[in-house]
Amino acid sequence: MRTNVAVLCSVASILSFSGPTLFAVRVPPTAPKALKETQDPAAVKAHEEALSSEQKSPLPPVIPSDWIEQIRKLADENSKRESKPVENLEVILKKDGSLSRLLVMIAHDARRTTNDARQDHAVCRAIAEGKEHKLKVEANHKEEGPDLYEILSVDQLPTAVQELAAIQRLQLAFIKNGLNYTLQANAIVAPDGKSWAWEIGPSEEQSPNVIYGLYYYPITHEIHSIHLDNSKAAAKLEKAVKDAGMQLKWVKDMNGR
C-alpha cells in the first residue's frame, strides 16, 4: 500500500526556507483530484454494507452524533468545494476507548490551490481535545502547503465515524493483551483509490515501541501489518486483532500494506 500524504503521522514533506526559519509542509506527490473522479460508488456502498456485520460496541460512540451534525453544518455553510471533501480525519483514543483528540479538515475554496509548497490553502475545521471534551469549529483556517487528498465527502462522514467502533474495540483489545498503547487512527485514501481506509498506530512515542503502523480495511474487516521482529508482540497483536473481531494479514513490506 502506498503512503498517503493526507495522514498527519505519515506525511511526505519537502523543506522550505523563510529567512533563517526552516519548516516542512506537506505536498502530495501528485495533485489531488476531485472526489467524484476517484471514488467508486460501489466501493463506498461496500463500506455501508460492511457495517451491518460489525460487532456492537459496548461503549458510547467515539464521536457523538450531534458533533457530526455540527461538522456537516460547518461544511454546508462554509465549503464551496463540490462534495465538500474531508482532507483530514484524525482521531486519538484513550486507553479506555474514549476520545482524546479529534481533527477534521474540510476543503474550503471551490478552486484548488496549485500543488506547490510556497502557499497555504483554506479549510474549515473541527477540533476537540483536552479535558473539556467540547467541539470547536472554525469557519476559516489557513493550512500550510497546497490542498491535500480528498479522502471522503462530508456526507460520508457518518459511515466513517461508525467504523471507528472497530478501532475502539481494537484499543480495548490492545490494553487487554498487554499492548500498552493509545491508538491514533487517520482516514486515508484506499490503495485502489476508490474509497478510504484507516492507518492506525501508537499515538505517542513509547519505549519499546514495537508496533508499527497498521492498516484497517473496513470492507473486509482486515488489519494489515508487516511482520514484527518481536515474536511476543506479534502474538499479542494477533490475539488483540482477533478479540476486536478483525482478521490480521501479515504483509512482506510497507508497500504491501
C-alpha positions as CSV (number, residue, x, y, z in Angstrom):
1,M,0.0,0.0,0.0
2,R,1.3,3.4,-0.9
3,T,1.7,6.0,1.9
4,N,-1.0,8.7,1.7
5,V,0.2,12.2,2.5
6,A,-3.2,13.3,3.8
7,V,-2.3,11.5,7.0
8,L,-0.6,13.6,9.7
9,C,1.5,10.7,11.0
10,S,2.8,9.6,7.6
11,V,3.3,12.7,5.5
12,A,5.5,13.4,2.5
13,S,7.3,16.6,3.3
14,I,9.5,19.0,1.4
15,L,11.8,21.5,3.1
16,S,11.1,25.2,2.6
17,F,13.0,28.2,3.9
18,S,11.7,31.6,5.1
19,G,14.7,33.6,6.1
20,P,16.5,31.7,8.8
21,T,13.5,29.6,9.7
22,L,13.3,26.0,8.4
23,F,10.0,24.3,8.3
24,A,8.3,21.4,6.5
25,V,5.0,21.4,4.6
26,R,3.0,18.5,3.2
27,V,2.9,18.3,-0.6
28,P,1.1,15.4,-2.3
29,P,3.4,13.8,-4.9
30,T,0.5,14.2,-7.4
31,A,-2.1,16.9,-7.4
32,P,-5.3,15.9,-5.7
33,K,-8.2,15.1,-8.0
34,A,-11.9,15.8,-7.4
35,L,-13.6,13.2,-5.2
36,K,-16.0,12.3,-8.0
37,E,-13.1,11.5,-10.3
38,T,-11.6,9.0,-7.8
39,Q,-14.3,7.4,-5.7
40,D,-16.2,4.4,-6.9
41,P,-19.9,4.4,-5.7
42,A,-19.8,0.6,-5.4
43,A,-16.8,0.8,-3.0
44,V,-18.4,3.4,-0.9
45,K,-21.6,1.3,-0.7
46,A,-19.5,-1.6,0.4
47,H,-18.4,0.4,3.4
48,E,-22.0,0.9,4.4
49,E,-22.9,-2.8,3.8
50,A,-19.9,-3.9,5.9
51,L,-21.3,-2.0,8.9
52,S,-24.2,-4.5,9.0
53,S,-21.8,-7.3,10.0
54,E,-19.9,-5.2,12.6
55,Q,-19.9,-6.2,16.2
56,K,-21.8,-3.9,18.5
57,S,-19.5,-1.8,20.7
58,P,-20.2,-1.8,24.4
59,L,-19.0,1.8,24.6
60,P,-20.6,5.1,23.5
61,P,-19.7,6.2,20.0
62,V,-16.2,7.7,19.7
63,I,-17.7,10.8,18.1
64,P,-21.2,11.9,19.3
65,S,-23.9,12.2,16.6
66,D,-24.5,15.9,17.4
67,W,-20.8,16.6,16.7
68,I,-21.3,15.0,13.2
69,E,-24.2,17.3,12.6
70,Q,-22.2,20.3,13.7
71,I,-19.4,19.3,11.3
72,R,-21.8,18.8,8.4
73,K,-23.4,22.2,9.1
74,L,-19.9,23.8,9.2
75,A,-19.2,22.3,5.8
76,D,-22.6,23.2,4.3
77,E,-22.2,26.8,5.4
78,N,-18.5,27.3,4.5
79,S,-17.2,24.8,2.0
80,K,-17.5,25.9,-1.6
81,R,-16.0,22.7,-3.0
82,E,-18.2,20.2,-4.8
83,S,-19.0,17.2,-2.4
84,K,-17.4,19.2,0.4
85,P,-14.4,16.8,0.8
86,V,-12.8,15.9,4.0
87,E,-9.0,16.0,3.6
88,N,-8.0,15.1,7.1
89,L,-9.8,13.0,9.7
90,E,-7.7,12.1,12.7
91,V,-8.8,10.5,15.9
92,I,-6.7,9.7,19.0
93,L,-8.2,7.4,21.6
94,K,-7.6,7.0,25.3
95,K,-6.8,3.5,26.8
96,D,-10.4,3.1,27.8
97,G,-11.5,3.6,24.1
98,S,-12.9,7.1,24.6
99,L,-11.9,10.1,22.6
100,S,-8.7,12.0,23.4
101,R,-8.5,14.2,20.3
102,L,-10.4,14.8,17.0
103,L,-9.3,16.8,14.0
104,V,-11.5,17.2,10.9
105,M,-10.4,19.4,8.0
106,I,-12.7,20.2,5.1
107,A,-11.6,21.9,1.9
108,H,-12.9,25.4,1.8
109,D,-12.5,27.1,-1.6
110,A,-14.1,26.0,-4.8
111,R,-10.8,26.4,-6.7
112,R,-7.9,24.1,-5.8
113,T,-4.5,25.5,-4.9
114,T,-1.6,24.6,-7.2
115,N,0.5,21.7,-5.9
116,D,3.2,23.9,-4.6
117,A,4.7,24.2,-1.1
118,R,5.1,28.0,-1.3
119,Q,1.5,28.8,-0.3
120,D,-1.3,28.0,2.2
121,H,-4.7,26.6,1.4
122,A,-8.1,27.3,3.1
123,V,-10.1,24.8,5.2
124,C,-12.9,24.9,7.6
125,R,-12.1,22.6,10.5
126,A,-13.4,21.0,13.7
127,I,-11.2,20.2,16.7
128,A,-11.8,18.5,20.1
129,E,-9.1,17.9,22.6
130,G,-8.3,18.3,26.3
131,K,-10.4,17.7,29.3
132,E,-13.3,19.9,28.3
133,H,-14.4,17.5,25.6
134,K,-16.1,20.2,23.5
135,L,-16.1,20.5,19.8
136,K,-14.6,23.7,18.4
137,V,-15.5,24.7,14.8
138,E,-13.6,27.2,12.7
139,A,-15.1,28.5,9.5
140,N,-11.9,29.8,8.1
141,H,-8.4,28.4,8.7
142,K,-5.2,28.6,6.7
143,E,-3.2,25.3,6.5
144,E,0.4,25.2,5.3
145,G,1.0,23.9,1.8
146,P,-1.4,23.0,-1.0
147,D,-4.6,21.1,-0.9
148,L,-4.4,17.5,0.4
149,Y,-6.1,14.5,-1.0
150,E,-9.9,14.4,-0.9
151,I,-10.5,11.4,1.2
152,L,-14.3,11.3,1.6
153,S,-17.2,13.7,1.4
154,V,-18.7,15.2,4.5
155,D,-21.9,13.3,3.7
156,Q,-19.9,10.0,4.0
157,L,-18.6,11.2,7.5
158,P,-21.3,9.3,9.4
159,T,-20.3,6.0,7.8
160,A,-16.6,6.6,8.5
161,V,-17.4,7.6,12.1
162,Q,-19.3,4.3,12.6
163,E,-16.2,2.4,11.5
164,L,-14.4,3.9,14.5
165,A,-16.2,1.5,16.7
166,A,-14.0,-1.3,15.4
167,I,-10.9,0.8,16.1
168,Q,-12.3,1.5,19.6
169,R,-12.6,-2.3,20.2
170,L,-9.0,-2.7,19.0
171,Q,-7.9,-0.1,21.5
172,L,-9.5,-2.1,24.3
173,A,-8.1,-5.3,23.0
174,F,-4.6,-3.8,22.9
175,I,-4.8,-3.0,26.6
176,K,-6.3,-6.3,27.5
177,N,-3.5,-8.2,25.7
178,G,-0.7,-6.2,27.2
179,L,-0.1,-3.7,24.4
180,N,0.1,-0.6,26.4
181,Y,-0.6,1.9,23.7
182,T,-3.1,4.7,23.0
183,L,-4.0,4.4,19.3
184,Q,-4.3,7.1,16.6
185,A,-6.4,6.5,13.6
186,N,-6.2,8.5,10.4
187,A,-8.5,8.2,7.4
188,I,-6.5,7.7,4.2
189,V,-7.3,7.1,0.5
190,A,-7.6,3.3,0.0
191,P,-4.8,1.8,-2.1
192,D,-7.1,1.2,-5.0
193,G,-8.1,4.9,-4.9
194,K,-11.8,4.0,-4.8
195,S,-12.8,4.8,-1.2
196,W,-11.0,5.2,2.1
197,A,-9.2,3.0,4.7
198,W,-7.6,3.7,8.1
199,E,-4.0,3.9,9.2
200,I,-3.6,3.0,12.9
201,G,-0.6,3.2,15.2
202,P,0.6,4.3,18.6
203,S,-0.3,8.0,19.1
204,E,2.9,8.7,21.0
205,E,6.5,7.5,21.4
206,Q,6.7,4.7,23.9
207,S,9.6,2.5,24.8
208,P,10.0,0.0,23.5
209,N,7.7,0.8,20.5
210,V,7.5,-2.5,18.6
211,I,4.1,-1.9,16.9
212,Y,4.3,-0.1,13.6
213,G,1.6,1.4,11.5
214,L,-1.4,-0.9,10.9
215,Y,-3.8,-0.5,8.0
216,Y,-7.5,-1.3,8.6
217,Y,-9.9,-2.1,5.7
218,P,-13.5,-1.8,6.9
219,I,-14.9,-3.5,3.9
220,T,-13.1,-6.8,4.7
221,H,-12.5,-6.2,8.4
222,E,-8.8,-6.8,7.8
223,I,-5.8,-5.4,9.6
224,H,-2.6,-5.4,7.5
225,S,0.8,-5.3,9.2
226,I,4.4,-6.0,8.4
227,H,5.9,-8.9,10.3
228,L,7.2,-7.8,13.8
229,D,10.7,-8.7,15.0
230,N,9.4,-9.2,18.5
231,S,7.6,-12.6,18.5
232,K,5.8,-12.0,21.8
233,A,4.4,-8.6,20.5
234,A,3.4,-10.3,17.3
235,A,1.4,-13.0,19.2
236,K,-0.2,-10.2,21.3
237,L,-1.2,-8.3,18.2
238,E,-2.7,-11.4,16.6
239,K,-4.8,-12.0,19.8
240,A,-5.8,-8.4,20.0
241,V,-7.0,-8.2,16.4
242,K,-8.9,-11.4,16.8
243,D,-10.5,-10.1,20.1
244,A,-11.6,-7.0,18.2
245,G,-13.4,-9.0,15.6
246,M,-11.0,-8.4,12.8
247,Q,-8.6,-10.5,10.7
248,L,-4.8,-10.0,10.7
249,K,-3.0,-10.3,7.5
250,W,0.8,-10.2,7.6
251,V,2.5,-8.5,4.6
252,K,6.1,-8.5,3.4
253,D,6.9,-4.8,3.5
254,M,5.4,-1.3,3.9
255,N,4.4,-1.0,0.3
256,G,2.3,-4.2,0.6
257,R,0.0,-2.8,3.3
